[in-house]
């Protein structure tokens, strides 16, 4: 792996002053010890511990939440856990969810609000072997094209509609790349930070070496114009409206953003934090994942977590066209807000909140992600 540190992270006087004010302290003490009161909150993840959530684990382990007078519990997700439902029932103050899935939950009665759009780019790909001839969405015609369903397929179906592709056989696949590797399908859905790497961590039987990027064709939905916004921080609208909770949310976002920014210059340490928090995925795979996750966050057009309105509008347009539960729905303007993320960024004024200089590292993958 080639690791190039760039930028300088300094948690400056403005952020420090905010900490003291938020904690009500007047003795200049930092962290929980300098707080008159510590607020206990819970963050619900979408999945198990992995680098997709590194910034939050880093904020916890490095004391960034404690510096904001917060005691944060991070709950892992799983197959049967829907963060937006957890929020709606009061099981957590903060939850991570993809925008289209959250919009479906809102339409179903979950009164939740997006307060920070952490991922500015979609991580979803459609991957095929180079000899398949699939180079553009139009090439899916007459092919077996895999997808996961469960709301993960809408970027794909939107691309099929946009390019007028006919005679596509959509095939359900599990959350592996086995169907592609076994040539049961012609193309497979993959996240750039996970399943795509699984292929590159597999031995090519024709060469006896790992598959290489040139062995594959990749269709990136960001490039074809049907990408939808993914990981965002959501809260219950009733909870955020209660006195004092906007302040808690700003402090939570400040520390969370600080965690992600920390990973720009402390890449290896952030991978170690994820592994120490119980990730079952190997170190090499987690390095790849963090590298790609940072690329979905940075550079951030308006600063980390502040919504790019054009991408929101694109997501809503696709969602209301492709998702049956949202067809004909007028998504209200209060589905997201930017003021809390903007205040968090102001608290980090001496930090690299937009990450303009970020570029992906070269990660050397090994068999099985070790």
DAPEJO-V942812 format. One record per helix or strand of 3 or more residues. SS is the DSSP state (H for helix, E for strand). FROM is the first residue (numbers start at 1). TO is the last residue. If there is no record, write none. Layout:
BEGIN
<<SS FROM TO> <SS FROM TO>>
END
This chain:
BEGIN
<<H 13 23> <H 32 34> <E 39 44> <H 51 61> <H 64 67> <E 70 75> <H 83 88> <E 94 97> <H 99 107> <E 112 117> <E 124 129> <H 130 132> <H 137 140> <E 144 147> <H 154 162> <E 169 172> <H 178 181> <E 187 191> <H 195 200> <H 213 215> <E 216 220> <H 221 224> <E 232 236> <H 237 240> <H 245 265> <H 267 276> <H 283 297> <H 309 322> <H 324 326> <H 333 335> <H 339 347> <H 367 369>>
END
